[in-house]
Amino acid sequence: MKKDVKEIVQDTIRKYQMIEPGDLVIIGVSGGPDSLALLHLLTALQTDLDFRLHVAHVDHSFRGKEAEEEARWVEKTASQWGVPCTLTKINVPEVAREKGVSSQEAGHFVRRRFFQELLQKLGAQKIALGHQADDQAETLLMHFLVGTGLEGLQGIIPVNRPLIRPLIFLRRKEIELYCQENALEPRRDPSNQKSVYLRNKVRNQVIPWLEEKINPNLVDTLNRTACIIQQDEDYLQKETAELAQRFIQVGLTGSSLSMKKWTVLHPSMQRRLIRDVYRRVGENQGLTFLHVEEVRKFMEEGQVGKVLQLPGRVRVEKAYAELLFYHESSVGQEQEEHTGIKEQLLKIPGETFIPETGQKIIAELVEQASSENKAEKIYIPWEGQPPSLVVRSRRPGDRISLAGLGGTKKLKAYFSERKIPRRQRDRILLISVENSIIWIPALAVSRKPTENKEQGGFLALTISNF
């Protein structure tokens, strides 16, 4: 017997462990069929799965009063269903101009930033989005048509914490039918019917033609392909993360890529590391294969001091032993900007998200250290209650105790020795306890408290991208 929509969603949530008991889940609701159905379904599943909901809606400043009315409608609907709601209005066209990207890329950026900030503000654990199987097929085909690697061909990932997509295995027609059967009246964005954007052309013209002429089960076929590639990509990303510990020197805004032993790397790994560094500067889209190849050539043939311009106003500067990646907005400032990282306590155990850097720190209590301390993961011996660790940026007078030193070193001096530009220093993440710095992810580990290896139990800290 064929499962109904609610059963499919519930099975998807359980299979991928999308929601845990007690979670606060932010749900992005545009007002369209997918997000409205998702809100209706998750509202119905709250009691059985023991979680709470909070609606988030973004007005992108594209459609004037119509969009404002849509936002009020979303807020009213959420209220009627007993779900709190947060609305925001952002001038996406202005953001697109400032960042030098398309309006679609700017929209993705502002939504991501809004969700990150709201997640932190509310203390939420997950962000639920309404992507479904047809979106998956469109994304896969669209990426293939414009050119991409495996990362693009994996399409939309069901779980990329904190992002979850409970509708990912439902067809659009199933969702539309669900809305009809439950008397849901979603708002329709007229721009979705205009074949101006590539996605709309693929949705409205390419896929229907392929289904009629080539493969009537095209959407299912593309979804199966995405699942296969997602597993392959997951493996390769883990390999890249291992290499990043050796080649990416800073790992935050203004990251640098080491040229030491660069030529022994397979071109596939070189390309992945370049994309990794580009993301760490704060950009997630815009870098094409040709741009990556240009960076590879620049690595081999560029002169020291020369600068290469990348999309999103990112610059790459050739140094003696590394490439420096930074945003051009940090250049030419008369005074150093102090836009640091908001201080917060680490959740132990748990995940702590840092919106300013687009990263998260995972804290786990373990009995044994499985490996030596690395750039992106350390093991801290600790006995008794878990320590109160703080995530923050630098403060005047900060010092760090390093292996080989009899005492401590000023953090300012350490940054100077590592040739970290002043414009980057406020954006470097520090982990401290009782005002003592114990870890600078991707840079340094203090010899205290890690020097005592005879204590029982370890606190494992891992840093990764959001």
VOPAGU-2260 file (C-alpha; in pm, 1 decimal, decimal comma):
REM VOPAGU-2260
SITE   aa  ch    i         X         Y         Z
SITE  MET   A    0       0,0       0,0       0,0
SITE  LYS   A    1     138,0     338,5    -105,2
SITE  LYS   A    2     229,8     563,7     186,0
SITE  ASP   A    3      63,1     900,5     222,6
SITE  VAL   A    4     254,1    1229,6     231,5
SITE  LYS   A    5     267,9    1252,0     610,3
SITE  GLU   A    6     410,1     899,5     640,2
SITE  ILE   A    7     676,5     968,2     376,0
SITE  VAL   A    8     786,9    1285,3     555,5
SITE  GLN   A    9     789,5    1113,8     893,0
SITE  ASP   A   10     996,0     825,3     752,2
SITE  THR   A   11    1240,8    1071,6     592,8
SITE  ILE   A   12    1285,7    1257,1     921,4
SITE  ARG   A   13    1353,4     933,9    1108,8
SITE  LYS   A   14    1578,9     777,4     843,0
SITE  TYR   A   15    1810,5    1078,8     833,4
SITE  GLN   A   16    1764,8    1167,5    1202,7
SITE  MET   A   17    1663,6    1515,4    1092,8
SITE  ILE   A   18    1490,0    1609,8    1416,9
SITE  GLU   A   19    1570,6    1498,3    1770,6
SITE  PRO   A   20    1331,7    1514,6    2069,2
SITE  GLY   A   21    1336,3    1860,8    2222,3
SITE  ASP   A   22    1466,9    2036,2    1909,9
SITE  LEU   A   23    1360,0    2387,4    1820,4
SITE  VAL   A   24    1323,6    2388,6    1441,2
SITE  ILE   A   25    1322,5    2709,7    1237,0
SITE  ILE   A   26    1118,0    2662,4     921,3
SITE  GLY   A   27    1168,3    2888,3     621,1
SITE  VAL   A   28     824,3    2978,8     485,6
SITE  SER   A   29     792,4    3179,6     164,7
SITE  GLY   A   30     419,5    3116,3     138,5
SITE  GLY   A   31     439,7    2889,1    -166,1
SITE  PRO   A   32     299,2    2533,2    -182,1
SITE  ASP   A   33     617,4    2358,0     -68,5
SITE  SER   A   34     691,3    2568,0     239,2
SITE  LEU   A   35     324,4    2594,8     337,8
SITE  ALA   A   36     279,9    2217,1     312,9
SITE  LEU   A   37     600,2    2168,6     512,1
SITE  LEU   A   38     473,0    2399,1     786,5
SITE  HIS   A   39     138,0    2216,2     794,3
SITE  LEU   A   40     309,1    1874,6     809,7
SITE  LEU   A   41     562,6    1966,3    1075,7
SITE  THR   A   42     291,2    2129,2    1285,5
SITE  ALA   A   43     100,0    1799,2    1272,8
SITE  LEU   A   44     413,3    1599,6    1365,1
SITE  GLN   A   45     523,1    1814,6    1659,5
SITE  THR   A   46     357,1    1606,0    1926,3
SITE  ASP   A   47     464,0    1265,5    1791,5
SITE  LEU   A   48     826,6    1368,1    1739,3
SITE  ASP   A   49     848,2    1605,9    2038,3
SITE  PHE   A   50     989,4    1926,1    1885,2
SITE  ARG   A   51     897,6    2293,9    1855,9
SITE  LEU   A   52     866,4    2519,8    1551,0
SITE  HIS   A   53     947,7    2881,7    1467,5
SITE  VAL   A   54     858,9    3033,2    1129,3
SITE  ALA   A   55    1106,5    3258,5     945,3
SITE  HIS   A   56    1017,3    3468,8     639,5
SITE  VAL   A   57    1232,0    3701,5     426,9
SITE  ASP   A   58    1098,5    3985,0     211,0
SITE  HIS   A   59    1366,2    4029,1     -56,4
SITE  SER   A   60    1244,9    4377,9    -161,4
SITE  PHE   A   61    1169,1    4264,9    -516,7
SITE  ARG   A   62     788,7    4287,8    -533,4
SITE  GLY   A   63     696,3    4589,5    -323,0
SITE  LYS   A   64     353,4    4585,5    -155,8
SITE  GLU   A   65     273,0    4239,9    -287,7
SITE  ALA   A   66     569,9    4096,2     -95,3
SITE  GLU   A   67     477,9    4295,7     215,8
SITE  GLU   A   68     125,2    4154,4     207,0
SITE  GLU   A   69     269,9    3806,9     158,2
SITE  ALA   A   70     485,8    3849,5     468,9
SITE  ARG   A   71     185,1    3956,1     677,1
SITE  TRP   A   72      -9,5    3656,1     544,3
SITE  VAL   A   73     269,4    3417,9     648,2
SITE  GLU   A   74     276,4    3575,0     995,0
SITE  LYS   A   75    -103,0    3544,2    1028,5
SITE  THR   A   76    -101,9    3180,9     910,7
SITE  ALA   A   77     172,1    3089,5    1157,0
SITE  SER   A   78     -19,9    3259,2    1437,8
SITE  GLN   A   79    -338,9    3070,2    1350,9
SITE  TRP   A   80    -146,2    2742,9    1368,7
SITE  GLY   A   81      13,4    2836,3    1700,7
SITE  VAL   A   82     366,5    2886,6    1567,8
SITE  PRO   A   83     577,0    3196,7    1653,0
SITE  CYS   A   84     712,3    3387,9    1352,1
SITE  THR   A   85     999,9    3621,9    1270,2
SITE  LEU   A   86     983,0    3844,0     960,9
SITE  THR   A   87    1262,4    4044,1     803,6
SITE  LYS   A   88    1293,0    4271,2     501,8
SITE  ILE   A   89    1628,2    4298,1     324,2
SITE  ASN   A   90    1720,8    4502,9      19,9
SITE  VAL   A   91    1858,0    4216,8    -189,1
SITE  PRO   A   92    1918,5    4427,2    -504,9
SITE  GLU   A   93    2145,1    4653,7    -299,0
SITE  VAL   A   94    2328,6    4353,9    -151,2
SITE  ALA   A   95    2378,9    4216,8    -503,4
SITE  ARG   A   96    2539,9    4544,6    -611,5
SITE  GLU   A   97    2761,9    4562,3    -303,0
SITE  LYS   A   98    2886,9    4203,7    -337,7
SITE  GLY   A   99    2910,1    4209,5    -716,8
SITE  VAL   A  100    2690,1    3900,7    -759,2
SITE  SER   A  101    2355,3    3817,4    -920,2
SITE  SER   A  102    2026,8    3887,1    -743,6
SITE  GLN   A  103    1973,0    3511,6    -699,0
SITE  GLU   A  104    2312,7    3467,2    -535,0
SITE  ALA   A  105    2250,3    3771,3    -314,2
SITE  GLY   A  106    1911,3    3630,2    -213,7
SITE  HIS   A  107    2071,3    3301,6    -114,3
SITE  PHE   A  108    2334,6    3487,8      86,3
SITE  VAL   A  109    2091,1    3706,2     284,1
SITE  ARG   A  110    1859,9    3413,6     360,8
SITE  ARG   A  111    2151,6    3207,1     485,3
SITE  ARG   A  112    2277,8    3490,6     704,9
SITE  PHE   A  113    1927,7    3562,1     841,8
SITE  PHE   A  114    1870,9    3196,3     928,8
SITE  GLN   A  115    2214,1    3169,6    1094,0
SITE  GLU   A  116    2152,3    3476,0    1309,1
SITE  LEU   A  117    1801,1    3363,8    1403,7
SITE  LEU   A  118    1929,4    3015,0    1487,3
SITE  GLN   A  119    2179,7    3167,4    1726,4
SITE  LYS   A  120    1932,5    3416,2    1874,7
SITE  LEU   A  121    1664,8    3155,9    1946,7
SITE  GLY   A  122    1900,3    2875,6    2047,0
SITE  ALA   A  123    1744,5    2658,3    1775,6
SITE  GLN   A  124    1896,8    2334,7    1649,6
SITE  LYS   A  125    1764,9    2290,3    1293,5
SITE  ILE   A  126    1650,0    2491,1     991,4
SITE  ALA   A  127    1385,5    2314,3     781,0
SITE  LEU   A  128    1354,8    2407,8     412,7
SITE  GLY   A  129    1088,2    2303,5     161,7
SITE  HIS   A  130    1299,1    2157,4    -119,0
SITE  GLN   A  131    1138,4    1852,8    -284,2
SITE  ALA   A  132    1215,4    1587,6    -548,2
SITE  ASP   A  133    1136,9    1807,9    -849,1
SITE  ASP   A  134    1366,6    2077,6    -708,6
SITE  GLN   A  135    1632,9    1808,6    -678,9
SITE  ALA   A  136    1592,9    1702,8   -1042,8
SITE  GLU   A  137    1596,2    2064,9   -1162,1
SITE  THR   A  138    1907,1    2142,7    -959,8
SITE  LEU   A  139    2096,3    1838,7   -1086,0
SITE  LEU   A  140    2009,1    1904,4   -1449,3
SITE  MET   A  141    2070,6    2277,5   -1421,1
SITE  HIS   A  142    2416,6    2222,8   -1272,8
SITE  PHE   A  143    2499,9    1970,8   -1544,7
SITE  LEU   A  144    2393,7    2210,8   -1822,1
SITE  VAL   A  145    2606,0    2501,6   -1699,9
SITE  GLY   A  146    2900,7    2284,6   -1596,0
SITE  THR   A  147    2992,8    2154,5   -1252,2
SITE  GLY   A  148    3185,5    1891,6   -1062,5
SITE  LEU   A  149    3061,1    1619,5    -831,3
SITE  GLU   A  150    2975,6    1874,1    -563,7
SITE  GLY   A  151    2720,8    2032,9    -794,8
SITE  LEU   A  152    2592,5    1702,2    -929,6
SITE  GLN   A  153    2503,3    1581,5    -582,3
SITE  GLY   A  154    2222,8    1835,1    -594,4
SITE  ILE   A  155    2034,8    1916,7    -275,2
SITE  ILE   A  156    2155,7    1727,7      32,1
SITE  PRO   A  157    1876,7    1599,0     260,4
SITE  VAL   A  158    2073,4    1686,9     574,6
SITE  ASN   A  159    2350,4    1944,4     591,9
SITE  ARG   A  160    2327,3    2041,2     955,5
SITE  PRO   A  161    2167,5    2256,4    1069,5
SITE  LEU   A  162    1976,1    2247,6     736,9
SITE  ILE   A  163    1718,4    1971,6     690,8
SITE  ARG   A  164    1481,0    1902,0     399,5
SITE  PRO   A  165    1194,9    1671,9     505,8
SITE  LEU   A  166    1013,5    1698,5     167,8
SITE  ILE   A  167    1311,3    1593,4     -45,1
SITE  PHE   A  168    1153,3    1263,1    -156,3
SITE  LEU   A  169     810,7    1406,7    -242,2
SITE  ARG   A  170     708,8    1508,8    -592,8
SITE  ARG   A  171     566,9    1854,6    -657,6
SITE  LYS   A  172     236,2    1706,3    -771,1
SITE  GLU   A  173     206,5    1516,7    -440,8
SITE  ILE   A  174     257,3    1839,3    -249,1
SITE  GLU   A  175       4,8    2027,6    -461,1
SITE  LEU   A  176    -249,1    1749,8    -400,0
SITE  TYR   A  177    -174,5    1760,9     -27,5
SITE  CYS   A  178    -246,9    2135,0     -24,7
SITE  GLN   A  179    -580,6    2076,5    -201,8
SITE  GLU   A  180    -684,0    1792,6      30,1
SITE  ASN   A  181    -605,1    2001,4     337,5
SITE  ALA   A  182    -763,6    2325,8     209,9
SITE  LEU   A  183    -430,5    2506,1     204,3
SITE  GLU   A  184    -417,9    2811,7     -20,1
SITE  PRO   A  185     -52,5    2896,0     -85,6
SITE  ARG   A  186      67,5    3223,9    -231,0
SITE  ARG   A  187     205,4    3202,5    -584,5
SITE  ASP   A  188     509,7    3395,8    -699,4
SITE  PRO   A  189     433,4    3492,9   -1062,2
SITE  SER   A  190     804,8    3506,7   -1143,3
SITE  ASN   A  191     816,1    3124,0   -1117,2
SITE  GLN   A  192     619,3    3100,3   -1442,0
SITE  LYS   A  193     846,3    3332,8   -1638,2
SITE  SER   A  194    1121,3    3154,8   -1829,3
SITE  VAL   A  195    1377,5    3422,7   -1748,9
SITE  TYR   A  196    1587,1    3242,8   -1492,2
SITE  LEU   A  197    1763,3    2920,0   -1585,3
SITE  ARG   A  198    1577,1    2719,0   -1322,0
SITE  ASN   A  199    1242,5    2825,9   -1467,1
SITE  LYS   A  200    1353,1    2727,1   -1817,4
SITE  VAL   A  201    1460,3    2385,8   -1690,8
SITE  ARG   A  202    1136,4    2345,2   -1491,8
SITE  ASN   A  203     891,2    2470,5   -1751,2
SITE  GLN   A  204    1056,0    2364,2   -2079,3
SITE  VAL   A  205    1352,9    2126,6   -2056,1
SITE  ILE   A  206    1223,6    1864,0   -1811,2
SITE  PRO   A  207     875,1    1834,9   -1969,7
SITE  TRP   A  208    1037,3    1782,0   -2312,7
SITE  LEU   A  209    1281,4    1520,5   -2178,2
SITE  GLU   A  210    1003,0    1338,4   -1996,1
SITE  GLU   A  211     794,3    1328,2   -2313,3
SITE  LYS   A  212    1071,4    1237,8   -2559,6
SITE  ILE   A  213    1340,2    1054,1   -2360,5
SITE  ASN   A  214    1253,9     931,0   -2010,2
SITE  PRO   A  215     907,3     955,3   -1853,0
SITE  ASN   A  216    1065,1     874,5   -1514,5
SITE  LEU   A  217    1331,8    1144,1   -1545,5
SITE  VAL   A  218    1271,6    1303,4   -1204,4
SITE  ASP   A  219    1302,3     970,1   -1023,3
SITE  THR   A  220    1613,1     883,7   -1227,3
SITE  LEU   A  221    1782,9    1213,7   -1143,1
SITE  ASN   A  222    1696,4    1173,3    -774,7
SITE  ARG   A  223    1857,9     828,8    -767,0
SITE  THR   A  224    2165,4     972,4    -938,2
SITE  ALA   A  225    2185,0    1246,9    -676,1
SITE  CYS   A  226    2181,0     989,4    -393,9
SITE  ILE   A  227    2471,5     798,8    -552,3
SITE  ILE   A  228    2681,3    1109,6    -608,6
SITE  GLN   A  229    2610,1    1240,3    -257,5
SITE  GLN   A  230    2779,8     935,6    -108,2
SITE  ASP   A  231    3081,5     968,2    -341,1
SITE  GLU   A  232    3108,4    1339,1    -266,0
SITE  ASP   A  233    3087,2    1277,7     108,3
SITE  TYR   A  234    3393,5    1052,0      86,0
SITE  LEU   A  235    3591,7    1303,5    -122,9
SITE  GLN   A  236    3502,7    1588,9     111,4
SITE  LYS   A  237    3649,5    1394,1     400,9
SITE  GLU   A  238    3970,6    1346,9     201,5
SITE  THR   A  239    3975,3    1721,3     127,0
SITE  ALA   A  240    3928,9    1804,2     495,1
SITE  GLU   A  241    4236,5    1597,9     578,6
SITE  LEU   A  242    4443,2    1785,7     319,4
SITE  ALA   A  243    4304,6    2120,5     435,7
SITE  GLN   A  244    4468,3    2064,5     773,5
SITE  ARG   A  245    4806,2    2071,9     598,6
SITE  PHE   A  246    4751,9    2329,4     324,8
SITE  ILE   A  247    4508,0    2587,7     463,1
SITE  GLN   A  248    4702,3    2798,6     708,6
SITE  VAL   A  249    4444,7    3027,4     870,0
SITE  GLY   A  250    4109,2    2892,3     768,8
SITE  LEU   A  251    3896,1    3199,5     840,7
SITE  THR   A  252    3836,7    3530,6     663,7
SITE  GLY   A  253    4160,4    3598,7     482,8
SITE  SER   A  254    4263,4    3233,9     466,0
SITE  SER   A  255    4590,7    3134,6     301,8
SITE  LEU   A  256    4679,5    2833,1      90,1
SITE  SER   A  257    5027,6    2687,6     133,2
SITE  MET   A  258    5236,6    2622,8    -177,4
SITE  LYS   A  259    5459,5    2370,7      -0,1
SITE  LYS   A  260    5432,4    2031,2    -176,9
SITE  TRP   A  261    5140,6    2171,0    -378,7
SITE  THR   A  262    5259,8    2014,4    -702,8
SITE  VAL   A  263    5242,9    1659,5    -564,8
SITE  LEU   A  264    4866,6    1690,7    -514,7
SITE  HIS   A  265    4629,7    1543,5    -771,2
SITE  PRO   A  266    4458,5    1822,4    -973,8
SITE  SER   A  267    4124,5    1708,0    -831,3
SITE  MET   A  268    4242,0    1781,0    -476,6
SITE  GLN   A  269    4403,2    2108,8    -581,5
SITE  ARG   A  270    4071,2    2229,1    -719,3
SITE  ARG   A  271    3887,0    2122,0    -407,1
SITE  LEU   A  272    4130,3    2304,3    -179,5
SITE  ILE   A  273    4098,9    2623,3    -384,9
SITE  ARG   A  274    3721,0    2607,6    -353,9
SITE  ASP   A  275    3757,2    2540,1      18,6
SITE  VAL   A  276    3971,9    2849,7      73,7
SITE  TYR   A  277    3734,7    3060,8    -136,3
SITE  ARG   A  278    3442,5    2955,0      86,0
SITE  ARG   A  279    3636,3    3035,9     400,2
SITE  VAL   A  280    3664,5    3396,5     287,0
SITE  GLY   A  281    3285,9    3405,2     304,7
SITE  GLU   A  282    3180,6    3321,5     -49,5
SITE  ASN   A  283    2983,5    3006,9    -135,0
SITE  GLN   A  284    2893,8    3071,5    -497,1
SITE  GLY   A  285    3031,2    3232,9    -809,4
SITE  LEU   A  286    3356,2    3042,1    -853,6
SITE  THR   A  287    3357,4    2855,5   -1186,7
SITE  PHE   A  288    3591,4    2588,4   -1320,8
SITE  LEU   A  289    3772,4    2852,9   -1527,5
SITE  HIS   A  290    3829,9    3064,4   -1216,2
SITE  VAL   A  291    3972,7    2765,5   -1031,7
SITE  GLU   A  292    4204,9    2687,0   -1321,9
SITE  GLU   A  293    4315,2    3050,1   -1325,6
SITE  VAL   A  294    4410,4    3020,5    -956,6
SITE  ARG   A  295    4601,9    2696,8   -1025,2
SITE  LYS   A  296    4797,6    2871,8   -1300,4
SITE  PHE   A  297    4853,4    3173,9   -1075,1
SITE  MET   A  298    4991,8    2941,1    -807,9
SITE  GLU   A  299    5256,1    2812,4   -1052,7
SITE  GLU   A  300    5334,2    3117,7   -1264,1
SITE  GLY   A  301    5221,3    3429,5   -1075,2
SITE  GLN   A  302    5479,7    3674,3    -943,1
SITE  VAL   A  303    5509,3    3751,0    -571,7
SITE  GLY   A  304    5295,1    4054,6    -486,7
SITE  LYS   A  305    5062,5    4013,8    -784,4
SITE  VAL   A  306    4686,5    4004,9    -720,7
SITE  LEU   A  307    4418,2    3799,8    -894,3
SITE  GLN   A  308    4052,5    3909,4    -884,3
SITE  LEU   A  309    3782,4    3647,0    -826,3
SITE  PRO   A  310    3400,2    3672,6    -823,2
SITE  GLY   A  311    3233,8    3814,1    -514,2
SITE  ARG   A  312    3511,4    4076,2    -487,3
SITE  VAL   A  313    3755,5    3821,3    -351,4
SITE  ARG   A  314    4124,9    3882,1    -416,2
SITE  VAL   A  315    4409,7    3632,3    -428,8
SITE  GLU   A  316    4755,5    3767,3    -352,2
SITE  LYS   A  317    5075,8    3575,4    -429,1
SITE  ALA   A  318    5316,4    3559,2    -133,5
SITE  TYR   A  319    5648,2    3375,9    -111,1
SITE  ALA   A  320    5511,4    3047,5      20,1
SITE  GLU   A  321    5135,7    3085,7       1,2
SITE  LEU   A  322    4834,7    3242,9    -167,0
SITE  LEU   A  323    4633,4    3489,1      42,3
SITE  PHE   A  324    4255,4    3500,5     -11,9
SITE  TYR   A  325    4066,8    3807,0     118,4
SITE  HIS   A  326    3771,9    4033,9      38,5
SITE  GLU   A  327    3856,9    4363,2    -131,4
SITE  SER   A  328    3645,0    4557,3     119,7
SITE  SER   A  329    3926,1    4503,7     371,5
SITE  VAL   A  330    4176,6    4686,6     149,1
SITE  GLY   A  331    4263,6    5054,9     180,3
SITE  GLN   A  332    4104,0    5115,6     518,4
SITE  GLU   A  333    4271,0    5386,9     721,1
SITE  GLN   A  334    4177,2    5215,2    1045,1
SITE  GLU   A  335    4140,1    4852,5    1125,5
SITE  GLU   A  336    3775,6    4753,2    1150,1
SITE  HIS   A  337    3682,8    4589,8    1479,1
SITE  THR   A  338    3401,4    4365,8    1362,8
SITE  GLY   A  339    3485,6    4077,1    1586,4
SITE  ILE   A  340    3312,5    3756,8    1688,8
SITE  LYS   A  341    3036,5    3782,3    1946,5
SITE  GLU   A  342    3138,4    3616,4    2269,6
SITE  GLN   A  343    2939,3    3307,0    2365,5
SITE  LEU   A  344    2971,8    2993,0    2575,2
SITE  LEU   A  345    3042,9    2665,3    2398,2
SITE  LYS   A  346    2766,1    2408,6    2426,8
SITE  ILE   A  347    2923,5    2103,2    2589,8
SITE  PRO   A  348    2826,2    1858,0    2460,6
SITE  GLY   A  349    2661,9    2002,5    2149,8
SITE  GLU   A  350    2708,6    2229,9    1848,5
SITE  THR   A  351    2784,6    2602,2    1871,0
SITE  PHE   A  352    2727,5    2809,8    1558,1
SITE  ILE   A  353    2935,3    3121,1    1484,0
SITE  PRO   A  354    2737,0    3338,2    1236,2
SITE  GLU   A  355    3024,9    3582,5    1186,5
SITE  THR   A  356    3247,3    3315,7    1030,0
SITE  GLY   A  357    2987,8    3069,2     898,7
SITE  GLN   A  358    3137,6    2792,6    1111,5
SITE  LYS   A  359    3037,2    2563,8    1394,9
SITE  ILE   A  360    3221,1    2395,8    1680,4
SITE  ILE   A  361    3117,2    2046,5    1783,8
SITE  ALA   A  362    3198,9    1952,2    2144,2
SITE  GLU   A  363    3196,6    1589,4    2260,3
SITE  LEU   A  364    3295,6    1421,4    2584,8
SITE  VAL   A  365    3497,5    1107,1    2509,3
SITE  GLU   A  366    3696,7     859,2    2714,1
SITE  GLN   A  367    3997,2     844,2    2483,8
SITE  ALA   A  368    4162,4    1064,0    2223,2
SITE  SER   A  369    4148,9     881,1    1891,3
SITE  SER   A  370    4431,1    1084,8    1737,6
SITE  GLU   A  371    4673,4    1365,4    1803,2
SITE  ASN   A  372    4553,9    1723,5    1809,4
SITE  LYS   A  373    4504,9    1856,9    1456,6
SITE  ALA   A  374    4434,2    2194,6    1303,4
SITE  GLU   A  375    4058,1    2138,3    1298,0
SITE  LYS   A  376    4017,1    1894,5    1588,3
SITE  ILE   A  377    4173,1    1879,6    1932,7
SITE  TYR   A  378    4138,7    1661,7    2241,3
SITE  ILE   A  379    4161,1    1834,6    2578,9
SITE  PRO   A  380    4214,4    1619,0    2888,7
SITE  TRP   A  381    3964,0    1713,8    3157,6
SITE  GLU   A  382    3833,6    1562,3    3475,9
SITE  GLY   A  383    3523,5    1646,5    3670,8
SITE  GLN   A  384    3260,0    1876,7    3527,2
SITE  PRO   A  385    3303,8    1995,3    3165,2
SITE  PRO   A  386    3485,2    2330,1    3149,7
SITE  SER   A  387    3316,2    2659,5    3066,5
SITE  LEU   A  388    3476,5    2741,4    2732,9
SITE  VAL   A  389    3417,2    3072,1    2555,1
SITE  VAL   A  390    3417,3    3143,5    2181,7
SITE  ARG   A  391    3537,3    3495,1    2102,0
SITE  SER   A  392    3775,9    3713,9    1905,2
SITE  ARG   A  393    4094,4    3873,6    2039,9
SITE  ARG   A  394    4114,1    4121,0    2326,7
SITE  PRO   A  395    4389,2    4368,5    2415,7
SITE  GLY   A  396    4657,0    4194,2    2617,9
SITE  ASP   A  397    4569,2    3839,5    2510,4
SITE  ARG   A  398    4850,2    3587,2    2551,9
SITE  ILE   A  399    4894,0    3221,9    2457,2
SITE  SER   A  400    5117,4    2948,4    2595,8
SITE  LEU   A  401    5282,5    2749,9    2316,0
SITE  ALA   A  402    5488,6    2431,8    2318,2
SITE  GLY   A  403    5859,6    2510,2    2350,3
SITE  LEU   A  404    5804,9    2838,4    2534,6
SITE  GLY   A  405    5894,5    2880,3    2900,1
SITE  GLY   A  406    5614,1    3128,3    2948,4
SITE  THR   A  407    5351,8    3292,1    2731,2
SITE  LYS   A  408    5356,7    3500,5    2415,1
SITE  LYS   A  409    5146,9    3802,5    2330,7
SITE  LEU   A  410    4879,3    3711,2    2079,8
SITE  LYS   A  411    4964,1    4025,1    1881,9
SITE  ALA   A  412    5325,1    3909,0    1849,7
SITE  TYR   A  413    5215,5    3558,8    1751,7
SITE  PHE   A  414    4992,6    3696,8    1474,9
SITE  SER   A  415    5279,7    3913,1    1350,9
SITE  GLU   A  416    5517,2    3615,5    1342,9
SITE  ARG   A  417    5261,6    3416,7    1144,9
SITE  LYS   A  418    5231,7    3714,2     902,6
SITE  ILE   A  419    4856,1    3737,4     955,1
SITE  PRO   A  420    4736,2    4071,4     810,2
SITE  ARG   A  421    4588,9    4317,2    1060,6
SITE  ARG   A  422    4260,5    4324,7     868,3
SITE  GLN   A  423    4208,2    3955,6     946,0
SITE  ARG   A  424    4291,1    3940,8    1314,7
SITE  ASP   A  425    3953,4    4040,9    1459,2
SITE  ARG   A  426    3791,8    3764,0    1253,3
SITE  ILE   A  427    4011,0    3486,4    1391,2
SITE  LEU   A  428    3824,3    3254,4    1623,7
SITE  LEU   A  429    3962,6    3192,2    1972,8
SITE  ILE   A  430    3858,1    2934,0    2233,2
SITE  SER   A  431    3938,8    3037,9    2590,1
SITE  VAL   A  432    3881,4    2927,1    2948,1
SITE  GLU   A  433    3911,9    3168,2    3239,4
SITE  ASN   A  434    4063,4    3429,1    3002,9
SITE  SER   A  435    4335,7    3187,0    2890,1
SITE  ILE   A  436    4344,0    3099,7    2519,5
SITE  ILE   A  437    4356,6    2723,1    2472,9
SITE  TRP   A  438    4293,4    2688,6    2098,8
SITE  ILE   A  439    4311,1    2897,4    1782,4
SITE  PRO   A  440    4145,9    2665,3    1526,4
SITE  ALA   A  441    4366,7    2595,9    1224,3
SITE  LEU   A  442    4654,4    2785,8    1389,4
SITE  ALA   A  443    4765,0    2684,9    1737,0
SITE  VAL   A  444    4691,6    2475,0    2046,3
SITE  SER   A  445    4797,6    2592,0    2389,7
SITE  ARG   A  446    5024,3    2358,4    2587,3
SITE  LYS   A  447    4789,8    2419,1    2880,5
SITE  PRO   A  448    4562,7    2240,6    2965,5
SITE  THR   A  449    4658,9    1991,5    2692,6
SITE  GLU   A  450    5005,5    1921,5    2838,3
SITE  ASN   A  451    4874,5    1689,9    3113,2
SITE  LYS   A  452    4795,5    1357,6    2946,4
SITE  GLU   A  453    4733,9    1158,7    3264,7
SITE  GLN   A  454    4389,0    1291,1    3349,6
SITE  GLY   A  455    4081,8    1083,0    3274,4
SITE  GLY   A  456    3846,4    1171,2    2992,7
SITE  PHE   A  457    3874,0    1412,3    2704,0
SITE  LEU   A  458    3678,0    1700,0    2559,7
SITE  ALA   A  459    3690,9    1668,0    2178,6
SITE  LEU   A  460    3645,9    1994,1    1986,6
SITE  THR   A  461    3595,8    1999,1    1610,2
SITE  ILE   A  462    3554,5    2306,4    1390,3
SITE  SER   A  463    3386,5    2287,1    1049,7
SITE  ASN   A  464    3197,1    2502,6     803,8
SITE  PHE   A  465    2830,4    2576,7     872,9
